[in-house]
Amino acid sequence: MCRPTSTRVRALTQASRPLAPGPRKLHNAPRTIPGTRFAWFPSFLENPASMAYLKTLSLGLLALLATHAAFAGPVLDRIHTAKSLACGVIKEEEDYSRATDHGNRAAFDLDLCKAAAVATLGLGANFTISVFPDEPAGVKALKEGRLDLLASASPSLNNTAQGLGFAPVTFHDGETLMVPNSAAVHSAADLAGKKICFVITSQSEAGLRTYAARKHISYIWYPFSEVGEMEAAFFTGNCAGLAGDVSQLANTRAINRAQSANYTILADTFRHDPLAPAYRSVDPQFAAIVNATVELLFAAEALGVTRSNVDAMASSEDPEIHELLGHKLGSGSLLNINDQWGAQVIKSVGNYGEMFDRDLGKDSPLRIDRGADRLWEQGGVLYPMVPVNQ
């Protein structure tokens, strides 16, 4: 049954109230974010007019979601009937010449699938996984209704125009260079005059040539048509740098286990390629659940709520943690899901930082530096919004 409008308005009005003071606040941001394209963002938020605009925009979006929240769309109908969420992950082969030159992120994508399933169906939710060799194949399956969710895809205008929607970005991939530690190279500029290996006609070649021209850096171009030959040249010291996406280079480094500790992926990114969970735009309620799930993962990290302490945090006096974990009657009603959905998701996969470290970062074979995927308080670009429960 649709909730009365006045009830929805009261719920949304609560979301705009100032948060109670406490030691950990989601909005205590630094004044600058050195080394990122978003250095203007903190000063933008310090402007009262900007904050008023963002608050109005956020409330408008929440009101739009609330209008649809009482009506399960076709995606949620299918999920509830099947009692399972159909999720797709991309497991690309080692091929630097594809249109989408990402590496294998299957473990991270699996955790995103699990988080969305638990948010939608509850603790211990069932979900099925379909594996695709590349993004176009996964997007095709999603558009055809064979999937409810594609864990990672490029939020491009082309995909949006084809009826897809996207949650907040969960991984900022991008093209860069891998170098041997022995070379003492710290930036792409340090490789001027050196041989750079790449697959001919790949996106990495195009991105690197554009970057070199823009920065007036002269490289010795060393093209290959075969990935194996290119990697052999790099690992035997016949070229100073290897071009590719961060996730792709990390996979190449991990496969060469005996030598993996001897190579560094540079922080310089000459082409950005963010990835986010994708869904069809036909079901606003399911879209709201997926979006809220990603925001929850960010917020949990910002507030220090982890997989191991989530039960203990239930007794926290911090009002933000109290709201995040759903300890308030009806706190999940805006999304028409279990009040305890937030705590259940964190119990299942942990917070965003735990997921990243386990699946992509320092505790995984890939050892990808978080870089832009840090919270903005830590120099990244991830900004947790106000918890949806408030």
C-alpha positions in Angstrom: 0.0 0.0 0.0 1.3 3.4 -0.9 2.3 5.5 2.2 0.4 8.8 2.7 2.2 11.8 1.2 2.3 13.6 4.5 4.3 10.7 6.0 6.8 10.7 3.2 7.2 14.5 3.6 7.9 14.1 7.3 10.5 11.4 6.6 12.2 13.5 4.0 12.1 16.6 6.2 14.0 14.6 8.9 16.7 14.0 6.3 17.5 17.7 6.1 17.9 18.3 9.8 21.5 19.1 10.9 23.3 16.1 12.3 24.1 16.0 16.0 27.7 16.9 16.9 30.1 14.1 17.4 33.7 13.1 16.9 33.1 11.5 13.5 31.2 13.4 10.9 30.7 12.6 7.3 31.1 16.2 6.2 34.3 17.2 8.1 36.2 17.6 4.9 39.7 19.0 4.3 40.1 22.3 2.6 42.0 20.8 -0.3 42.5 17.5 -2.0 46.1 17.7 -3.4 46.8 16.0 -6.7 43.3 15.4 -7.8 41.0 17.0 -10.4 38.5 17.7 -7.6 40.6 20.2 -5.6 37.8 22.8 -6.1 35.2 20.5 -4.3 35.9 21.4 -0.6 35.8 25.2 -1.3 32.6 24.6 -3.3 31.0 22.9 -0.3 32.1 25.6 2.1 30.0 28.1 0.2 26.6 28.4 2.0 24.8 28.9 -1.3 26.4 25.8 -2.8 25.4 23.7 0.3 21.8 25.0 0.0 21.7 24.0 -3.6 23.0 20.5 -2.9 20.5 20.1 0.0 17.7 21.2 -2.3 18.9 18.8 -5.0 19.3 15.9 -2.6 15.8 16.4 -1.1 14.3 16.6 -4.6 16.0 13.3 -5.6 14.8 11.6 -2.4 11.3 12.8 -2.9 11.4 11.4 -6.4 12.6 8.0 -5.1 10.0 8.1 -2.3 7.2 8.6 -4.9 8.2 5.2 -6.4 9.2 3.4 -3.3 5.9 1.8 -2.5 5.6 0.3 -6.0 7.9 -2.7 -6.8 9.0 -2.4 -10.5 9.7 -5.2 -12.9 13.2 -5.8 -11.7 12.2 -6.1 -8.0 9.2 -8.2 -9.0 11.5 -10.7 -10.7 13.9 -10.7 -7.8 11.2 -11.4 -5.2 9.5 -14.0 -7.4 12.8 -15.8 -7.9 14.0 -15.1 -4.4 17.4 -14.4 -6.0 19.3 -11.5 -7.6 20.8 -12.2 -11.1 24.1 -10.4 -11.2 26.8 -10.1 -13.9 30.6 -9.8 -13.5 33.2 -9.1 -16.0 36.2 -11.5 -16.1 38.3 -10.2 -19.0 41.1 -12.3 -20.5 44.5 -10.8 -20.6 44.0 -8.8 -23.8 45.3 -5.2 -24.1 43.6 -4.7 -27.5 40.0 -4.8 -26.4 37.7 -1.8 -26.6 37.4 -2.1 -22.8 40.9 -2.6 -21.5 40.2 -3.5 -17.9 41.8 -6.3 -15.9 40.0 -9.0 -13.9 38.1 -7.5 -11.0 35.8 -10.5 -10.4 36.3 -10.7 -6.6 35.4 -7.1 -6.1 32.4 -7.4 -8.4 31.2 -10.5 -6.5 31.2 -8.6 -3.3 29.1 -5.8 -4.9 26.6 -8.4 -6.2 26.4 -9.9 -2.7 25.9 -6.5 -1.1 23.1 -5.6 -3.4 21.4 -9.0 -2.9 21.5 -8.7 0.9 20.1 -5.1 0.8 17.3 -6.3 -1.4 16.4 -9.7 0.1 18.1 -9.8 3.5 20.9 -11.6 5.3 21.9 -14.8 3.5 20.2 -13.7 0.3 20.6 -15.9 -2.8 22.2 -14.4 -5.9 23.3 -16.0 -9.2 26.5 -14.9 -11.1 26.9 -14.8 -14.8 30.4 -14.2 -16.0 31.1 -12.2 -19.2 34.3 -11.8 -21.2 34.0 -8.1 -21.6 31.7 -5.1 -20.8 29.8 -5.1 -24.1 28.6 -8.6 -23.5 27.6 -7.8 -20.0 25.7 -4.6 -21.0 23.9 -6.6 -23.7 22.7 -9.2 -21.2 21.6 -6.4 -18.8 19.6 -4.6 -21.5 17.9 -7.8 -22.6 16.7 -8.4 -19.0 18.9 -11.5 -18.4 20.5 -9.7 -15.5 19.2 -7.5 -12.7 22.5 -5.9 -12.0 25.9 -5.6 -13.8 28.5 -5.1 -11.0 30.8 -2.8 -12.9 30.4 -0.9 -16.2 31.5 2.4 -17.6 28.9 5.1 -16.9 29.2 6.5 -20.4 26.6 8.7 -22.2 26.2 5.8 -24.7 25.2 3.4 -22.0 22.9 5.9 -20.4 21.2 6.7 -23.7 20.5 3.0 -24.1 18.3 2.9 -20.9 20.9 2.1 -18.3 21.3 3.8 -14.9 24.4 3.8 -12.7 25.1 3.8 -9.0 28.0 6.0 -7.6 31.4 5.0 -9.0 33.0 2.2 -7.0 36.4 1.9 -8.8 38.3 4.6 -10.6 40.3 2.7 -13.2 42.5 4.5 -15.7 45.4 4.2 -18.0 48.9 4.5 -16.7 52.4 2.9 -16.8 54.1 0.1 -14.9 57.8 0.3 -14.3 60.5 -1.8 -12.6 61.4 -0.6 -9.1 65.1 -0.6 -10.0 64.5 2.3 -12.5 63.7 4.8 -9.7 60.9 6.2 -11.8 58.3 8.3 -10.0 56.2 9.8 -12.8 55.5 9.4 -16.5 57.7 12.4 -17.2 60.7 10.5 -15.8 60.4 8.1 -18.7 61.1 10.7 -21.3 63.4 9.3 -24.0 62.8 5.7 -22.9 61.0 2.8 -24.6 57.3 2.3 -23.8 55.6 -1.0 -24.6 52.0 -1.0 -25.7 49.6 -3.0 -28.0 49.2 -1.2 -31.3 45.8 0.5 -31.9 44.7 -0.1 -28.3 43.1 2.6 -26.1 46.3 2.6 -24.1 48.3 3.7 -27.1 45.8 6.5 -28.0 45.6 7.7 -24.4 49.4 7.7 -23.9 50.1 9.5 -27.2 47.6 12.2 -26.3 49.1 12.6 -22.9 52.6 12.8 -24.2 51.7 15.4 -26.7 49.9 17.5 -24.1 52.7 17.3 -21.6 55.4 17.6 -24.3 57.1 14.3 -23.3 59.0 12.4 -26.0 58.9 8.6 -25.6 60.4 5.9 -27.8 57.3 4.1 -29.0 57.6 0.3 -28.9 54.4 -1.2 -30.4 53.4 -4.9 -30.3 50.6 -6.9 -31.9 50.8 -9.8 -29.4 50.3 -9.4 -25.6 52.7 -12.2 -24.8 55.5 -10.7 -26.8 55.0 -7.3 -25.2 55.0 -8.6 -21.7 58.2 -10.7 -22.5 59.9 -7.6 -23.7 58.9 -5.6 -20.6 59.8 -8.3 -18.0 63.2 -8.9 -19.7 64.1 -5.2 -19.5 63.7 -4.4 -23.2 61.3 -1.5 -22.5 61.2 0.9 -19.6 57.4 1.1 -19.2 54.3 -0.9 -19.9 51.1 1.0 -20.8 47.6 -0.2 -19.8 44.7 0.3 -17.4 45.6 0.1 -13.7 43.5 -3.0 -13.1 45.0 -4.6 -16.2 48.6 -3.9 -15.2 47.9 -5.2 -11.7 46.7 -8.5 -13.2 49.7 -8.7 -15.4 52.0 -8.1 -12.4 50.1 -10.6 -10.2 50.4 -13.3 -12.9 54.1 -13.0 -12.8 54.3 -13.9 -9.1 58.0 -14.5 -8.9 58.7 -10.9 -10.0 55.5 -9.1 -8.9 57.2 -7.3 -6.0 59.7 -5.8 -8.3 57.3 -3.6 -10.3 55.4 -0.4 -9.5 52.2 1.0 -11.1 52.6 4.8 -11.4 50.1 7.1 -9.8 50.0 9.2 -13.0 46.8 8.5 -14.9 46.6 9.7 -18.4 43.1 8.6 -19.1 40.3 8.1 -16.5 37.9 5.2 -16.8 35.6 5.0 -13.8 33.4 1.9 -13.2 30.0 1.7 -11.4 27.2 -0.8 -10.8 24.7 -0.7 -13.7 21.0 -1.4 -13.8 18.1 -0.9 -16.2 16.3 2.4 -15.7 12.9 0.7 -15.7 12.7 0.2 -11.9 13.4 3.3 -9.8 13.0 1.5 -6.5 15.6 -1.1 -7.4 17.9 1.7 -8.6 17.4 3.5 -5.2 18.3 0.3 -3.3 21.6 -0.2 -5.3 22.5 3.5 -5.0 21.9 3.4 -1.3 23.9 0.2 -0.9 27.0 1.8 -2.4 26.5 5.0 -0.3 26.2 2.7 2.8 29.6 1.1 2.0 31.3 4.5 1.8 29.5 5.8 4.9 30.4 2.7 7.0 34.1 3.2 6.2 33.9 6.9 7.1 32.3 6.1 10.4 34.6 3.2 11.3 31.9 0.5 11.1 33.5 -2.8 10.0 32.5 -6.4 9.4 34.0 -7.4 12.7 32.6 -4.6 14.9 29.2 -4.0 13.4 27.4 -5.8 16.2 29.3 -3.9 18.9 28.6 -0.6 17.1 24.9 -1.3 17.6 25.3 0.2 21.1 27.2 3.3 19.8 25.9 6.7 21.0 27.0 8.2 17.7 23.7 9.2 16.0 25.1 8.7 12.5 26.1 5.1 13.3 22.8 4.6 15.0 21.0 5.6 11.9 23.4 3.8 9.5 22.7 0.5 11.2 18.9 0.9 11.1 18.3 1.0 14.8 15.1 3.0 14.4 11.7 1.6 13.7 10.7 2.2 10.0 14.2 3.3 9.0 14.2 1.1 5.8 10.7 2.2 4.8 11.8 4.8 2.3 13.3 1.9 0.2 10.7 -0.7 1.3 13.4 -3.0 2.7 14.3 -4.5 6.0 15.1 -1.9 8.7 18.3 -3.7 9.5 19.5 -3.8 5.9 22.6 -1.6 6.5 23.9 -3.8 9.3 23.2 -6.9 7.3 25.1 -5.6 4.3 28.2 -4.7 6.4 28.1 -8.1 8.1 28.1 -9.7 4.7 30.9 -7.8 2.9 32.3 -5.2 5.3 32.7 -1.5 4.4 34.1 -0.2 1.2 37.6 0.0 2.4 37.5 -3.6 3.6 36.2 -4.7 0.2 38.8 -2.8 -1.7 41.7 -4.0 0.4 40.5 -7.6 0.3 39.6 -7.8 -3.4 41.8 -5.2 -5.2 44.2 -3.6 -2.7 47.0 -4.4 -0.3 45.5 -7.7 0.9 44.9 -9.1 -2.6 47.3 -10.4 -5.2 46.6 -7.2 -7.3 48.0 -4.8 -4.7 46.3 -1.8 -6.4 46.8 1.5 -4.6 43.5 3.1 -3.6 44.5 6.4 -5.1 41.3 8.3 -6.0 39.3 5.5 -4.4 40.1 6.8 -0.9 37.5 8.8 1.0 38.0 12.4 0.3 39.1 13.0 3.9 42.1 10.8 2.9 42.9 12.6 -0.4 40.5 10.6 -2.6 37.3 11.5 -4.3 34.8 9.2 -2.6 32.2 11.3 -0.7 29.7 9.5 1.5 26.4 11.3 1.5 24.0 11.5 4.5 22.8 8.0 5.3 19.5 7.2 3.6 18.0 6.1 6.9 17.9 9.6 8.4 
